[in-house]
Amino acid sequence: MKTVRGRLYCDTNGNGTFEQGETPLSNLEVKFTRVDSVPPDVRTVTTGADGTFSKLLPAGFEWNAEV
């Protein structure tokens, strides 16, 4: 298993770094779909109040993520 972590936020200055004053995006669903899986293997997680998420996924596979 591997853990995928991240943060969703409004990057107002476009520099790719979460900084003070930028708005976290809470309560959004992040969907992970395993590539080459039939039937589709889909896992989801919801961002927290601070925009962060953490999801444990099976290792050894390629996964696509979308919001």
DRENPA-3360 file (N, C-alpha, C; in nm, 2 decimals, always signed):
BEGIN
1 = MKTVRGRL = +0.08/-0.12/+0.00/+0.00/+0.00/+0.00/+0.09/+0.12/+0.00 ~ +0.04/+0.23/-0.05/+0.11/+0.36/-0.05/+0.01/+0.47/-0.02 ~ +0.06/+0.57/+0.05/-0.03/+0.68/+0.09/-0.01/+0.80/-0.01 ~ -0.12/+0.85/-0.06/-0.11/+0.97/-0.14/-0.17/+1.09/-0.06 ~ -0.09/+1.20/-0.05/-0.13/+1.31/+0.03/-0.13/+1.44/-0.06 ~ -0.21/+1.53/-0.03/-0.20/+1.66/-0.10/-0.29/+1.76/-0.03 ~ -0.29/+1.88/-0.10/-0.38/+1.99/-0.05/-0.43/+2.06/-0.17 ~ -0.56/+2.09/-0.16/-0.63/+2.17/-0.27/-0.65/+2.31/-0.21;
9 = YCDTNGNG = -0.62/+2.40/-0.29/-0.63/+2.54/-0.25/-0.64/+2.63/-0.38 ~ -0.68/+2.75/-0.36/-0.69/+2.85/-0.46/-0.55/+2.92/-0.47 ~ -0.47/+2.89/-0.57/-0.33/+2.94/-0.58/-0.34/+3.08/-0.65 ~ -0.37/+3.18/-0.57/-0.40/+3.31/-0.62/-0.28/+3.38/-0.70 ~ -0.16/+3.34/-0.66/-0.04/+3.40/-0.72/+0.02/+3.31/-0.82 ~ -0.03/+3.19/-0.84/+0.01/+3.09/-0.94/+0.15/+3.03/-0.92 ~ +0.21/+3.03/-0.80/+0.34/+2.98/-0.78/+0.35/+2.84/-0.74 ~ +0.23/+2.77/-0.72/+0.23/+2.63/-0.69/+0.26/+2.60/-0.54;
17 = TFEQGETP = +0.27/+2.70/-0.45/+0.30/+2.68/-0.31/+0.18/+2.74/-0.23 ~ +0.13/+2.66/-0.13/+0.03/+2.71/-0.05/+0.09/+2.82/+0.05 ~ +0.03/+2.94/+0.05/+0.08/+3.05/+0.13/-0.03/+3.11/+0.21 ~ +0.01/+3.19/+0.31/-0.09/+3.26/+0.39/-0.17/+3.35/+0.30 ~ -0.30/+3.35/+0.33/-0.40/+3.43/+0.25/-0.46/+3.35/+0.14 ~ -0.41/+3.23/+0.10/-0.47/+3.16/-0.01/-0.57/+3.06/+0.06 ~ -0.68/+3.05/-0.01/-0.80/+2.98/+0.04/-0.79/+2.83/+0.02 ~ -0.80/+2.75/+0.13/-0.80/+2.60/+0.11/-0.94/+2.56/+0.06;
25 = LSNLEVKF = -0.94/+2.46/-0.02/-1.07/+2.41/-0.08/-1.12/+2.29/+0.00 ~ -1.21/+2.31/+0.08/-1.26/+2.20/+0.17/-1.38/+2.13/+0.12 ~ -1.40/+2.01/+0.17/-1.52/+1.93/+0.14/-1.54/+1.90/-0.01 ~ -1.42/+1.88/-0.08/-1.42/+1.84/-0.22/-1.38/+1.70/-0.23 ~ -1.45/+1.63/-0.32/-1.41/+1.49/-0.34/-1.30/+1.47/-0.44 ~ -1.19/+1.40/-0.40/-1.08/+1.36/-0.49/-1.10/+1.22/-0.53 ~ -1.11/+1.19/-0.66/-1.13/+1.06/-0.71/-1.00/+1.00/-0.77 ~ -0.96/+0.88/-0.73/-0.85/+0.81/-0.78/-0.90/+0.69/-0.86;
33 = TRVDSVPP = -0.86/+0.68/-0.98/-0.90/+0.57/-1.07/-0.77/+0.49/-1.11 ~ -0.77/+0.37/-1.09/-0.66/+0.28/-1.13/-0.65/+0.27/-1.28 ~ -0.54/+0.30/-1.34/-0.52/+0.28/-1.49/-0.52/+0.13/-1.52 ~ -0.58/+0.10/-1.63/-0.59/-0.04/-1.68/-0.66/-0.14/-1.59 ~ -0.76/-0.09/-1.52/-0.83/-0.18/-1.43/-0.97/-0.20/-1.49 ~ -1.01/-0.33/-1.51/-1.14/-0.37/-1.56/-1.20/-0.47/-1.46 ~ -1.31/-0.44/-1.40/-1.38/-0.31/-1.40/-1.30/-0.20/-1.33 ~ -1.34/-0.08/-1.35/-1.27/+0.03/-1.29/-1.26/+0.02/-1.14;
41 = DVRTVTTG = -1.14/+0.05/-1.09/-1.11/+0.05/-0.95/-1.10/+0.20/-0.91 ~ -1.21/+0.24/-0.84/-1.22/+0.39/-0.81/-1.22/+0.40/-0.66 ~ -1.14/+0.49/-0.61/-1.13/+0.52/-0.46/-1.15/+0.67/-0.45 ~ -1.22/+0.71/-0.34/-1.24/+0.85/-0.32/-1.20/+0.90/-0.18 ~ -1.18/+1.03/-0.16/-1.15/+1.09/-0.03/-1.20/+1.23/-0.04 ~ -1.24/+1.29/+0.07/-1.29/+1.42/+0.08/-1.19/+1.51/+0.15 ~ -1.16/+1.63/+0.09/-1.07/+1.72/+0.16/-1.12/+1.77/+0.29 ~ -1.03/+1.80/+0.38/-1.07/+1.85/+0.51/-1.09/+2.00/+0.51;
49 = ADGTFSKL = -1.11/+2.06/+0.62/-1.13/+2.20/+0.64/-1.01/+2.28/+0.59 ~ -0.89/+2.22/+0.60/-0.77/+2.29/+0.56/-0.73/+2.25/+0.42 ~ -0.82/+2.18/+0.34/-0.79/+2.15/+0.20/-0.71/+2.02/+0.18 ~ -0.66/+1.96/+0.29/-0.57/+1.85/+0.28/-0.65/+1.72/+0.26 ~ -0.58/+1.62/+0.20/-0.64/+1.48/+0.19/-0.53/+1.38/+0.20 ~ -0.57/+1.26/+0.24/-0.47/+1.15/+0.25/-0.55/+1.02/+0.22 ~ -0.49/+0.94/+0.13/-0.56/+0.82/+0.09/-0.46/+0.71/+0.07 ~ -0.49/+0.59/+0.13/-0.41/+0.47/+0.12/-0.46/+0.40/-0.01;
57 = LPAGFEWN = -0.36/+0.37/-0.10/-0.39/+0.30/-0.23/-0.30/+0.19/-0.24 ~ -0.35/+0.08/-0.31/-0.26/-0.03/-0.34/-0.14/+0.01/-0.42 ~ -0.02/-0.03/-0.38/+0.10/+0.00/-0.45/+0.12/-0.09/-0.58 ~ +0.21/-0.04/-0.67/+0.24/-0.12/-0.78/+0.15/-0.09/-0.90 ~ +0.06/+0.01/-0.89/-0.03/+0.04/-1.00/-0.02/+0.19/-1.03 ~ -0.06/+0.23/-1.15/-0.07/+0.37/-1.18/-0.21/+0.42/-1.16 ~ -0.22/+0.54/-1.09/-0.35/+0.59/-1.06/-0.36/+0.73/-1.12 ~ -0.48/+0.76/-1.17/-0.52/+0.90/-1.21/-0.60/+0.96/-1.10;
65 = AEV = -0.58/+1.09/-1.08/-0.66/+1.17/-0.98/-0.73/+1.28/-1.05 ~ -0.85/+1.31/-1.00/-0.93/+1.42/-1.05/-1.02/+1.47/-0.94 ~ -1.05/+1.60/-0.95/-1.14/+1.66/-0.85/-1.27/+1.69/-0.92;
% end
